[in-house]
Amino acid sequence: MKKYISITAVGCALCIAAVGAFTGCSKHNSASEPVLPDVQASGYVTFCSYEQDNDLSNGKEDIEWLVLAREDNKALLISKYALDVQPYSQHITEVPWENSFIRQWLNDTFLNEAFSSDEQNSIITSTVTADENPFHKLSQGNDTMDKVFILSVIEANKYFSSNSERLCQGTAYCHAHGAPKSKDTGNCWWWLRTLNSAFVAAVVDDEGPIEAGAADNDKNNSSSGGDYVTCMEASVRPSVWIDLGLADPYKDKQEYYLLHPEKYRRRSDRV
């Protein structure tokens, strides 16, 4: 399968669909141009790969990421689609993020399955804060140092301004492994790392509200609920901070696309 890297603005979906019809393509061997020249919040970048179409015979598919934030030469990404289904914990017990199964899975199985060693080098090991639940006085454990993580309730409100922005669909692989697809919306719900109670973790539901244990009319678009930590139906949307100066995982590929909101072209045979 050919791998490609792309950067787009949210409003350019139709242009992306027409990528095969781009004109003005040229050979380009210069190493002077950055690989990721204009990664900005609300854009998309394609980076690394994971099984998504549930057809193992054709290999893994490139992961499309939503850019949540850009800070100098680093960017915070979250997968556009829910990629898999995993429990927050394998046991009904009070378990904060630092001791959770999902943290272990993300930073071992998923990290090694989705990212090559070069790609892993571009992921920043960052401080994942034990953010409090805004609606409950409940210990969230300690801060951790991780390459891959899931958002907290506070971060899901910070980086998404509305329920509609939090809507998420699962991949075919994700649904095949147990993620229900809403009959009404076609969406799935996804884990947050914040605990609502001893045995319940917060989720974003299929219509976008954050189920963090608040009243249904809460001003922060949060509602009651969440899922038991052993639930095998909540989906996973991984997040990573990447170093844009190191994020050149395609330097050995013979062909990839570089898309830009103002200027579209294909770059081939990069050395």
WOHU-V195077 format. One line per field, one symbol per residue. phi: phi as a letter, one per 20 degrees, with the letter a starting at -180 (. if undefined). A space follows every 50 residues. Layout:
# WOHU-V195077
phi = ???
This chain:
# WOHU-V195077
phi = .fdbdbccegedfffffegfefdmfbfbdfeeeffdfbfcgneccebmbb fcemdffdnfdfeedeeebccldccedcffdfdacbffbecfbfcfgfdf ffffffecgfgfeedffffffeeefdfdfeffffdbecfdndfcdcecbd fegfffefedebgffefbdefgffffdpffdgfedmecdcfdeeeebgdc dfceefdofeedneffeffemdcfoocgfegdcfeddfcbedeffdecfd fdeebbdddcgdbdaddclfe
